[in-house]
């Protein structure tokens, strides 16, 4: 938590920090300001719970915002446990505490640390049937979720069109095509717990329409009189374009249908207060045009009759649109549940329903997870609040009354009124950093939960900042402590202000708040971004070259994502390593070209798609050759390419034909991987501009194709859809080397949550416009979520500007939501400023539009900050590499030789069978089982495996019933003969064998021994000395055994040995280091050493048994030698137990 360069001073919040670790029986909500060490305090609470004995690790659940945060939290929890275990005992009780901590460390895999979605998944897997869920449900990845949603919507519209229904006719009368409502469908799918009211609105009467129609006709006619004969040189102004459109539509449609009339009327209606504007010199008479503009404003701007009619029309359409989209969303939710493919929102909804409607389940899960800790609560889904409060509290009914009654279901719990168990809930959050309202984060709900904690627990505040230096703290405390930023006390829209108590540093490194100016050649946003990117890259390069900073010290933040690629290219031009997050920067031409090839192979007779590939990156055929190919009688069919036409085109078509044939017989993931390898896409991407990012995006795309195949769609269309869905996500810019150290971090502001850097640059001062609200949600007093939407035209990738429908009173809802958005803009600025540890550098554009996202900082920067001069410096030219064909060929051979050398094994696994047969004289090996006809002599590998497994179960002390069930399962598993009822015919025989072994003296010795182990897999280095079984073994710790699957060696039967012989002859020693592996059937420790035993099922009646016996003895010797080296203890006795013969040999 502490920076070693920070001077140690008393903490103003020391008492609150102490209470976190000491007051374990009180429910706490901790408001932790930026850089206050909240993760450290969260870990301290978890360790205190374990150390005090209040909870064990399997009773603790820590819920985080991201998987990355969960991994960091788990790691720090383990580190703190290890530190506490290693501390010396200084007072009574320390030994008991150490024992608890040591047990927690041993059981650390049993603690839950993860995201809320992962936690909900775990809860649902424990009790799926209570919510009607298939226990084998799977969680759908984000890209797969988008694909499923799109498919369902298209299928739903097809089914709706086929089956018909009154809703279609009503939508048609209202001028709404169902296909235009995809955006509304998405909103309802993402908010399944929100009620969207659809009050029926009466359409305007004919009299009302007639009066407005007359005024509208008059305005259009008057405008036409004032319109010039020809278009002005600089084009029509905005009002002229609207009125000309109305004149045209009136002439064509006559505005006879309501949809046509209201579409015309809506063009002149605006909410106000700003009205329409004109350019007077583009009209016949400027003064008359101005008067006309005023009349238009009086007609349609603000609270007018015309606008009232338009609002009623939109409300009528809104009810129809929501009705259709809600039905589709409910059907989609049922479809996901029925097919057991859940998205993240399903996990929350079903978990809340599980706890809300099942008191007994709620009680049992509450006992299972007695202590719940939640991080980043200010940005979590409202459903999470319900889940955490229900899980941490007990139902009002007793266990006997908790099951559903015979006369009806149990009463549903009201999460808003429950009281958590003492100390069961610990929540950390900072309302000043709530910046994800667009992801359903609700700051009002945070305020409600905070008030509840005042009732049943306590609210603590952490204000000491261990991250930032005092100059940054001064900026926060002086600027944000104002009503226009953070009020003194929290409001529904905004958090209350808390000071940032920073700590002075001891180091002499530069620190402070700075600003610099950009000066682009043109007053355009892209030009300013280019200028800014070049200045930043030059400045960073010079500081790194001077040794002042390393690349990893810098973080560049922008408000929007659209210009991130410009900054990445500028940094690369200066050879500065960079990692970009949030913009898909790595998605370049090679991925688009790969998509074009896949689309062509899916539709190989489509000449448009074929030509698109031919002129693209992979073939580069110009249009002249394509025309010549067509004139020569050639075609553009991949399935049956002709031999006529231009030679280059014919050759390319033949290549496409071969790819198409391969795609018809190979799974898509195999085919696409092979295609990218054949094309050399990875080295091509890596060698280009932003090579590491582009190569990483390509690898990410291939992973998306594999993921689509793993979920069952290995077709080429499935691969293309998975690829397209994946590239829409921010993760598509995943770097080729994730986690690479010492790189500049470049991201948009929303990606910077929880991050920090020595130097933070607030870049791209090119413009930040307020978003027009699309949705507003609030909760009623009883907790019901109510929402209102502005329905707009859906376009792939973004919402359109054309309004299709909106509810009555939308202006009020939009105004309310705008206030919430403005408050969140302040919090975003607070998050941006508080990422910096030592230096905060802000970009300004003095001569540009006043739209910079950082403009609220300007007054303070002018008065208190230091101005920097970031000079524009050209980057060093890249070194040119000149290679001759001979040099390339030589490099290719050298690479092949290196790969061949690396391909030689550095060690080899050897089974006990192989090594025991290595020293056999030639001709002494047993004959293959094809030469033996006596089935009674050889029962085969499967019988031996069944015996082996049964003895292992018996060794664990199984009851007779459990042993019989296990033996039956083993015989079925190994496909032994079954009778007509499906029962194994050898079950009783197997039980007799087991009982005979259990009755033997060897078994009784084993159970009396100090320690008994059965079926022990092992791997041990072979001695290096020739013929010396006790020679020192090479170190094996460096071997990554996870990379070499352990073979389960079974020595029960001759059949296994014979299979090994027929497959390959035993190899001579290769000189490569050998690792012996196998499974020891039985090992037990007596006072004077270990006993190693091996079971055999041979009857011993065949003529080769004597020969095999020598092999068996050598195998047990090898087991004993390996065991002695692994344990360091002597093996005093080696035993062969022939189960079918009831005979034991020992030596």
Secondary structure, DSSP 8 states (H G I E B T S, - for coil): ---TTB-----TTHHHHHHHHH-TTSEEEEEE-TTS-HHHHHHHHHHHHHHTTS--GGGEEEEESSHHHHHHHHHHHHHHHHHHHHS---STTHHHHHHHHHHHHHTGGGSEEEEHHHHHHHHHHHS-GGGT--TT-EE--HHHHHHHHHHHHHHHHHHHHHH--HHHHHHHHTT--GGGGHHHHHHHHHTTTEE----------HHHHHHHHHHHHHHHHHHHHHB-SS--TT---HHHHHHHHHHHHHHHHTT-SHHHHHHHHHTT-B-SSS-----GGGBS-HHHHHHHHHHHHHHHBSS-HHHHHHHHHHHHHHHHHHHHHHHHHHHHHHHHHHTTEE-HHHHHHHHHHHHHH-HHHHHHHHHHS-EEEESSGGGSBHHHHHHHHHHTB--SS-HHHHS-BTTB------TTT--B-TT-EEEEE-GGG---GGGTB-HHHHHHHHHHHHHHEEEEEE-B-SSS-HHHHHHHHHHSSSTTTS-SS--SSS------B---B---S--EEEEEE---SSSSHHHHHHHHHHHHHHHHHHHHHTTS--GGGEEEEESSSTTHHHHHHHHHHTT--EEEESS-TT--HHHHHHHHHHHHHHTTT-HHHHHHHHTSTTT---HHHHHHHHHTT----STT--S-S-HHHHHHHHHHHHHHHHHHHS-HHHHHHHHHHHHTHHHHHHHSTTHHHHHHHHHHHHHHHHHHHHTT--SHHHHHHHHHHHHTSGGGG--TTTT-SS-EEEEEGGGGTT--EEEEEE---S--------EEEEE-TT--EEEEEEEEEEETTEEEEEEEEE-TTHHHHHHHHHHHHHHHHHHHHHHHHTTEEEEEEEEE-TTS-S--TTGGGHHHHHHHSEE-----------------HHHHHHHHHHHHHHHHHHTS-SEEEEEHHHHHHHTS-TT-S---GGG---TTT--HHHHHHHHHHHHHHHHTT--HHHHHHHHHHHHHHTT--B-TTS-BTTHHHHHHHHHHHHTSHHHHHHHHSSEEEEEEEEEEE-B-STT-TTS-B---TTS-GGGS-------S-HHHHHHHHHH-------SSEEEEEEEEEEEEEETTEEEEEEEE---S-STTHHHHHHHHHHHHHHHHHHHHHHHSS-EEEEEEEETTTTEEEE-
